[in-house]
């Protein structure tokens, strides 16, 4: 920290003498040979620790110069020590103090006394400077805290506004869900009834008038029946998808082996027709919704049969692993449940891995020319797994089969 001292005296030798006495202390000196010159210097510089000024100077003496210096607010903090060869009476000494002096040094100057007095005021200046710096720092910190408080208040207001918007969105969502329920009801009753009549009357037309119809008419009827049956299947799948959240009952620890066996018994005729083999390794018992897990396996096994290779009997393997690595893969906290990973592996036509997320979207199908379907089956599987707090993914290569991986929590917490 630079310590500057302003020396004011009209005699150059006096300035050099004071500078020589104080120079070993490492101070920086600025010299003025008159009161007027000192005032000019102080117009540009005011970071002085001390002013040492002679009293008796022509034109503008020390007392008058000091009074003019202290008229400026920025200079009032600078202490002034008068240097004089005269011993003034009390009246003149008082005049000196009233004009701003803090002390007197008499000529001839005692070097030790001068150094001692100057060091006291320099030390005071340094401490004052440090306090001012600390005050500025505290003011800056207070300003930052004030800004942070204001930002937090603004954030709280934004959060309140967002919460209000969220509540409004929830209300709108509830209304939308009620509308969806009405659409579901319409799909299950109003849409299916005319569809049943289309299928029934097309069957009657085909059976009773088959001999009177030409080949084109028979083809048209078959197309009508095929389209109607596909629409019936689509409505059925949409209804199943929409009712998943409503069918979450009897959440309990279930033996997955038993659930898979129930599915295989139900699909026995389909498996025989496709000449398919399903190998199931021992599966664990975990907490699930049994009414949802059954259609999950049904859809995955059906999917494997549907996309099997031509003239190659479908081979489906179902096995499991208990994995804590799922937490790391999903960036979850260590306290989150351990996962049971269930693998459904087949030897079918497979697919390009770049479509591994797309296949779980609604109405998404990669192989339109291979098998019929609504494009809802895998979306249904994803929704079922997510209702359990789990995840589903797939790995595959074209013509090398596919493996679907279901990750379900081992605990209900």
MARSE-235520 format. One record per residue: residue in three letters; x, y, z of N, C-alpha, C, O in turn. Coordinates in steps of 0.2 Angstrom, whole numbers, plus 5000, padded with zeros to 4 digits. Layout:
# MARSE-235520
AlaXYZXYZXYZXYZ...
END
This chain:
# MARSE-235520
Unk500449945000500050005000500450065000500950075004Unk500450114995500850174994500550224999499950235000Unk501050255003500950305008501250375005501850375005Unk500750415004500950485001500950535006500450545010Unk501450575006501450635011501550695007502050705002Unk501150745008501250815004501650865009501450875014Unk502250885006502650935009502551005006502651015000Unk502451045011502251115008502751165012502651175018Unk503151205008503651255011503951295006504051265000Unk503951355007504251405001504951405001505251424996Unk505351365005506051365005506251295003506051245007Unk506551284998506751214995507151175000507151115000Unk507651215003508051175008507651135013507851085016Unk507151175016506751145021506351085018506351035022Unk506151085012505851025009506350965009506150905010Unk506950985006507450925006507650895012507750835013Unk507650945017507850915024507350875027507450815030Unk506650885026506150845029506150775025506050725028Unk506250785018506250725014506750675016506650615016Unk507350705018507950665020507850625026508050575027Unk507450665031507350635037506850575037506950525040Unk506350585032505850535032505950475027505550425026Unk506350495022506450445016506650375018506350325015Unk507050355024507150285025506450245027506450185027Unk505950285029505350245030504950225024504450185025Unk505150245018504850215012504250255010503850235006Unk504150315012503550355010503650385003504250395001Unk503150405000503150434994502950514995502550524998Unk503450554992503350624994503150664988503350654982Unk502650714989502450764984502550834987502350844992Unk502950874983503150934986502850994983502750994977Unk502651044987502351104985502751164988502851164994Unk502951224984503351274986502951334989503151384990Unk502251324989501751374991501151344993500951294991Unk500751384996500051364998499651354992499251314991Unk499751404987499351404981499551334977499051304974Unk500151324977500351264973500151204976499951154973Unk500051204983499851144987499051134985498851074984Unk498651184984497951184983497851154976497451114974Unk498351174971498251144964498451074964498051034960Unk498951054968499050974968498450944971498250884969Unk498150974976497550934980496950934975496450904977Unk496950974970496350974965496350904962495850884960Unk496950874960497050814957497150754961496950704959Unk497450764967497650704971497350724978497450774981Unk497050674981496850674988496950614992496650614997Unk497350574989497550514993498150514997498650474997Unk498250575001498750585005498650555012498150565015Unk499150525015499150505022499250565027498950565033Unk499550615025499750675029500050735025500250725020Unk499950795028500150855025500650885030500450895036Unk501250895029501750935033501851005030502051005024Unk501651055033501551125030501851175034501751175040Unk502251215031502551275035502051325036501551335032Unk502051365042501551415043501751475040501251505037Unk502351495040502451565037502651555030503251535028Unk502251575025502351575018502051635015501551665018Unk502351665010502151725007501451715004501351665002Unk501051775003500451775000499951735003499351755005Unk500051665004499551625007499851585013500251535011Unk499751605019500151565024499751495026499251475023Unk500151465030499851395032499151385035498851345033Unk499051435039498351435042497851445037497351405037Unk497951495032497451505027497351445022496851435020Unk497951425021497951365016497551305019497251275015Unk497651295025497351235029496551245029496251205027Unk496351315030495651325030495351315023494851285022Unk495751335018495451315011495451245009495051215006Unk495951205011495951135010495351105013495051055010Unk495151125019494651085023493951105021493451085023Unk493951155016493251175013493051115008492451115007Unk493551075006493351025001493250955005493650935009Unk492650925004492450875008492950815007493050775012Unk493150805001493650745000494250755003494650705004Unk494450815006495150825009495050835016495650835020Unk494450825019494450835026494750785031494850795037Unk494850725027495150665031495850675032496150635035Unk496250715028496950725028497150765034497050825034Unk497550735039497850775044498450825042498750805038Unk498450875045498950925044499350945050499150955055Unk500050935049500550955055500851015052501151015047Unk500751075056501151135055501851135057502051105063Unk502351155053503051165055503151235055503051275051Unk503451255061503551325062504151335066504351295070Unk504551395065505051415069504851465075505351475079Unk504251485075504051525080503651495086503251445084Unk503651515092503251485097502651535098502751585101Unk502051515095501551565095501151565102501251515106Unk500851615103500451615109499851575108499651545103Unk499451565114498851515114498351535108498051495106Unk498251605107497751625102497951595095497551575092Unk498551605093498751585087498851505086498651475081Unk498951475092498951405092498251375091498151325087Unk497751405094497051395093496851405086496451365084Unk497151455083496951475076497151415072496851395067Unk497751395073498051335069497551275070497451245065Unk497451255076496951195077496351205074496051165071Unk496051265075495351275072495351275064494851265061Unk495951295061495951285054496051215051496051205045Unk496251175056496251105054496851065056496951005055Unk497351095059497951065061497851015067497351025071Unk498250965066498150915072498850915076498750885082Unk499350945074499950955078500451005076500351035070Unk500951025080501451065078502151035079502250995083Unk502551055074503251035075503651095074503651135070Unk504151105079504551165079505251155077505551105077Unk505451215073506151215070506551235076506351275080Unk507151215076507451165072507151095073506951075079Unk507051055068506650995068507050935071507650925070Unk506750905076507050845079506850785075506250765075Unk507350755072507250705067506850645070506350615067Unk507050625076506650565079505950585081505450545080Unk505850645083505150665085504750675079504150655078Unk505050695073504650705067504450635064503850625062Unk504950585064504750515062504250485066503850455064Unk504250495073503750465077503050495076502650455076Unk503050565076502350585075502050565068501450555067Unk502550575063502250555056502050475056501550465053Unk502450435059502250365059501550355062501250305060Unk501450395068500750385071500150395066499750365066Unk500250455062499750475058499750425052499150415049Unk500250405050500250355044499950295046499550265042Unk500050265052499750205054499050215055498650175053Unk498850275057498150295058497750295051497250265050Unk498150325046497950325039497850255036497350235033Unk498350205037498250145035497650105038497250065034Unk497550115044496950085048496350105045495850075044Unk496350175044495750205041495550185034495050165032Unk496150175030496050155023495750075023495350065019Unk496050035028495849965028495149965030494749925028Unk494950005035494150005037493750035031493150005031Unk493950075028493550105022493550045017492950035014Unk494050015016494049955011493549905013493149875009Unk493649885020493149835023492449865022491949825021Unk492349925023491649955023491349945016490749925015Unk491849965011491549955004491449875002490949864999Unk491849835005491749765004491049745007490649705004Unk490949765013490349755016489749775013489149745012Unk489849845010489249875006489149825000488549814998Unk489649804997489649764991489249694992488849674989Unk489449664998489149605000488349615002487949575000Unk488249675005487549695007487149705000486549685000Unk487449734996487149744989486949674986486449664983Unk487449634986487349564983486849524987486449494983Unk486849534993486249504997485649534996485149494995Unk485649594995484949634993484749604986484149594985Unk485249604982485049584975484749504975484249484972Unk485149464979484949394980484249384983483849344981Unk484149434988483449434991482949454986482349424986Unk483049504982482549524977482449474972481849464970Unk483049434970482949384965482549324968482149294964Unk482649314974482249254978481549274978481049234977Unk481349344980480749364980480349354973479849334972Unk480749374968480549374961480349294959479849284956Unk480849254961480849184960480149154963479849114961Unk480049174970479549154973478849174970478349134970Unk478849234967478249264964478149214957477649204956Unk478749204954478649164948478449094950478049064946Unk478649064955478448994958477748994959477348954957Unk477549054963476749054964476349064958475849034957Unk476649104953476249104946476249034943475749014940Unk476849004943476848934940476448884943476048844940Unk476448894950475948844954475248864952474848814951Unk475048924951474348944949474248914942473648884941Unk474748924938474648894931474548824931474148794928Unk474948784936474948714936474248694939473948644936Unk473948724944473348714946472848714941472348674940Unk472848774937472448784931472448724926471948704923Unk473148704925473248654920472948584923472648544919Unk473048574929472748514932471948514931471648464930Unk471648574933470948574932470748564924470248524923Unk471148594920470948574913471148504911470748474907Unk471648474914471748404913471248364915471048314912Unk470948374921470448334924469848344919469448294918Unk469648404917469148404912469248364906468848334903Unk469948364903470148334897470048254899469848214894Unk470248234905470148164906469448144906469248084904Unk468948184909468248174909468048164901467648124900Unk468248214897468148204890468348144887468048114883Unk468948124889469248054887468847994889468747954885Unk468648004895468147944898467547944893467347884892Unk467248004891466648004887466847974880466447934877Unk467447984878467647964871467747884872467547844867Unk468047864877468147794878467447754879467347704876Unk466947784882466347754882466047754876465647704874Unk466047804872465847804865466147754861465847714857Unk466847744862467147694858466947624860466947574855Unk466847614866466647544868465847524867465747474867Unk465447584866464747564864464547594857464347554853Unk464547654856464347684850464747664844464347654839Unk465347654845465747634839465747564837465647534832Unk465747524843465747454842465047424839465047374836Unk464547454841463847434839463747434831463647384828Unk463847494828463847484821464347444817464247414812Unk464947434821465447394818465247324818465347284813Unk464947304824464647234824464147214819464047164816Unk463747274817463247264812463547254805463347214801Unk464047294804464447284797464747214797464647184791Unk465047194802465247124802464747074801464747024797Unk464147084805463647034804463347034797463246974794Unk463147094795462747094788463247074782463047044777Unk463847084783464347064778464446994778464446954772Unk464446964784464446884784463746854781463846804777Unk463246884783462546864780462546874772462346824769Unk462846924770462846934763463246884759463046864754Unk463846874762464246824759464046754759464046714755Unk463646734765463446664766462846654762462746594759Unk462346704762461746694758461746704751461346684747Unk462146754749462146774742462746754738462946784733Unk463146704741463846694738463746664731464146684727Unk463246624730463146604723462946654718463146644712Unk462646704720462446764716462946814714462846864710Unk463546814718464046864718464546844713464846784713Unk464846894709465446874705466046884709466046904715Unk466646874706467246864710467446934713467646944718Unk467346994709467447054712467047074718467347104723Unk466447054718465947064724466247034730466247054735Unk466446964729466646924734467246954737467346964743Unk467746984733468347014735468147074739468547094744Unk467647114737467547174740467247164747467347194752Unk466847104748466547084754467147064759467147084765Unk467547024756468147004760468547064763468747064769Unk468647114759469047174761468647214766468947234771Unk467947214765467547244771467647214777467647244782Unk467547144777467647104783468347114786468447114792Unk468847114782469547124785469647184788469947194793Unk469347244785469447304787469047314794469247344799Unk468447284794468047284800468347254806468347274812Unk468647194805468947154810469547194812469747194818Unk469947224808470547264810470347324814470647344819Unk469747354812469547414816469247384823469347424828Unk468947334823468747304830469347284834469347304840Unk469847264831470447244835470847314838471047314843Unk470747364833471047434835470647464841470947484845Unk470047454840469647484846469747444852469747474858Unk469847384852469947344858470647364861470647364867Unk471147374857471747394859471747464862472047474867Unk471447504859471347574862471047574869471247604873Unk470447534869470147534876470547504881470547524887Unk470947444879471447414884471947464886472047474892Unk472247504881472747554883472447604888472747624893Unk471847634886471547684890471347664897471247704902Unk471247594898470947574905471547544909471447524915Unk472147554907472747524911472747554918472747524923Unk472747624918472747654925472147644929472247644936Unk471547624926470947604930470947534933470647514938Unk471447494930471447424932471947404936472147344937Unk472247454940472847444944472547424951472447464956Unk472347354952472147334958472547274961472847244957Unk472447254967472747194970473547194969473847144967Unk473847254970474547264970474847214975474747224981Unk475247164973475447114978476047084975476247084969Unk476447044980476947004978476746944974476346904977Unk476946934968476646884964477246844961477746864959Unk477046774960477546734957477546744949477046724946Unk478046774946478046784939477946724935477646724929Unk478246664937478146604934477446584933477246564927Unk477046594938476346574938475946624932475546594929Unk476146684932475846734928476046714920475546714916Unk476646694919476846684913476546614910476346614905Unk476446564915476146504913475446514911475146484907Unk475046564915474446574913474346604906473846584902Unk474846644904474846674897474946614892474646614887Unk475446574894475546524889475046474888474846444883Unk474646454893474046414893473546444888473246414884Unk473446514889472946554886473146554878472746554874Unk473846554877474046564870474246494867474546494862Unk474046444870474246374868474146364860474546334857Unk473546374858473346364851473746414846473946384841Unk473846474848474246514844475046494844475346494838Unk475246464849475946444849476046374845476546364841Unk475546334845475546274841475446294834475846264830Unk475046334832474946354825475546384822475746374816Unk475946424826476546454824477146404825477746424823Unk477046344828477546294830478146334834478746324833Unk477946374839478346414843478546374849478146334852Unk479146384852479346354858479546414863479846464861Unk479246414869479446464874479746424880479546384883Unk480446454881480746424887480846474892481046534891Unk480546454898480546504904481046474909480846424912Unk481546514911481946504917481546534923481146574923Unk481846504929481446524935481446604936481946634936Unk480846624937480746694938480646714945480346664949Unk480846774948480746784955479946804956479546814952Unk479846814962479146844965479246914967479746934971Unk478946964963479047034965478347064965477847034963Unk478247124968477647164969477447194962477747234959Unk476847164960476547194953475847194953475547174958Unk475547224948474847214947474747164942474847164936Unk474447104945474447044940473947054934474147024929Unk473447094935473047104929473347144924473147144918Unk473947184925474347214920474847174918475047184912Unk475147134922475747094920475547044915475947024910Unk474947014915474746964911474746994903475046964899Unk474447044902474447074895475147094893475247094887Unk475547114898476247134896476547074893476847074887Unk476547014896476946954893476546934887476846914882Unk475846934887475446914881475746954875475846924869Unk475747024876475947064870476647044867476747044861Unk477147044872477847024870477946964867478246954862Unk477546904869477646844866477246844859477546814854Unk476646874859476346884852476746924847476746904841Unk477146974850477547014845478146974843478246974837Unk478346924847478946884844478646834839479046814834Unk478046804840477746764835477646794829477746774823Unk477346854829477146894824477746914819477646914813Unk478246934822478846954818479446894818479946914818Unk479146834817479646774817479846774809479546804805Unk480446734808480646724802480246674798479946634801Unk480246684791479846634787480146574787480746564786Unk479746514788480046444788480546434794480846384794Unk480546474799480946464805480546464811480246514813Unk480446404815480046404821480246454826480846464827Unk479746494828479946544834480246514840479946464842Unk480746544842481046514849481146574853481446624852Unk480746574859480646634863480946604870480746554873Unk481446644873481746634879481546694884481546744883Unk481346674890481146714895481546704902481546644904Unk481946754904482346744910482446804913482246864911Unk482746804919482846864923483546874926483846824927Unk483646934928484246954933484047004938483647054936Unk484347004943484247054948484847104948485447084948Unk484647164946485247214945485147274949484647304949Unk485647294952485747364955486047414950485947474952Unk486347384945486647434940486147474937486247534934Unk485447454937484947494934484947564937484747614933Unk485047574943485047644946485647684943485447744942Unk486247654942486747694939486547714932486647774930Unk486247664928486147684921485547734921485647774916Unk485147744925484647794925484747854930484347894931Unk485447854932485647914936485147924942485047974944Unk484947864945484547864951484947864958485547834958Unk484647884963485047884970485147814972484747764970Unk485647794976485747724978485247704982485147634982Unk484847744985484247714989483647694985483247654988Unk483647704979483147684975483147604974483647574975Unk482547574973482447504973482947474968483147494963Unk483147404970483447364966482947344961482347334962Unk483247324955482747314949482847234947483347204947Unk482247214946482247144942482147154935481747184932Unk482647134931482647144924482447074921482747024922Unk481947074917481647024914481747024906481647074903Unk482046974903482246974896481746924892481646874894Unk481446954887481046914882481446914876481446964872Unk481746864874482246854869481946814863481646754865Unk481946834857481746794851482246784846482746824846Unk482046744841482546734835482146754829482246734823Unk481746814829481446834824481846884819482446874819Unk481446924815481746964810482147024813482547054809Unk481947044819482347094822482147164819481747174815Unk482647214821482547274818483147314819483547294823Unk483247374816483847414816483747454823483247474825Unk484347454827484347474834484147554834483947574839Unk484247584829484047654829483347664830483047724831Unk482947614829482147624830481947594837481347584838Unk482447584841482347554848481847594852481547564857Unk481847654851481347694855480747714852480147714854Unk480747714845480147734841479647674841479047684841Unk479847614842479447554842478947554848478347524848Unk479047594853478647594859478147654858477747664863Unk478147694853477647744852476947714849476947664847Unk476447754851475747734848475747734841475947774837Unk475447674838475347664831475947664827475947684821Unk476547644831477147634827477247564825477247524829Unk477347554818477547494816478147494811478147544807Unk478647444811479147454807479047404801479347424796Unk478647354802478647304796477947294794477547244796Unk477647344790476947344788476847284784476247254783Unk477347264780477247214775477347144777477247094774Unk477547134784477647064787477047044790476946984790Unk476747084795476247054799475747114800475847174800Unk475147094801474547144803474647164810474847124815Unk474347224812474347244819474147314819474047344814Unk474047334825473747404826474247454828474147514828Unk474847434830475447474832475347504839475647554841Unk474947464843474847484850475147444855475247454861Unk475247374853475547324858476147344862476047344868Unk476647374859477247394862477147454866477447464872Unk476747504864476547564868476147534874476247564879Unk475747484873475347464879475847434884475847444890Unk476347394882476947364886477247424890477347414896Unk477447474886477847534890477447564895477647574901Unk476747574894476347604899476247554905476247584910Unk476147494904476147444909476747444914476647454920Unk477347444911477947444914478047514918478247514924Unk477847564915477947634919477447644924477547674929Unk476847604924476347604929476647574935476447584941Unk477147524934477447494940478147534942478447504947Unk478247594939478847624941479447594938480047604940Unk479347564932479947534929480147564922479847614920Unk480547524918480747544912480747484907480747424909Unk480647504901480747444896481147474890481147534888Unk481547424887481947444882482047384877481847324879Unk482347394872482447334867483147344863483347394862Unk483447284862484047284858483947234853483647174854Unk484247244847484047204841484547224835484847274835Unk484547174830484947184824484447154819484147104820Unk484447184813484047154807484247074806484847064806Unk483747034806483846964805484146924811484346864810Unk484246954816484646924822484146924828484446914834Unk483546934827483146924833483146994837483447044836Unk482646994842482647054847482547024854482346974855Unk482847074859482747054866482447114869482747174869Unk481847104872481547154876481747154883481647094886Unk481847204886482147204893481647244897481547304897Unk481347214902480847244907481147254914481447204916Unk481247314916481547324923481047344927480747404927Unk480847304932480347314937480647324944481147284946Unk480447374949480647374955480547314959480047284959Unk481047294964480947234968480547254974480347204978Unk480447314976480147334981479547384979479547414974Unk479047384983478447424982478447494984478047534983Unk479047514988479147584991479347634985479447694987
END
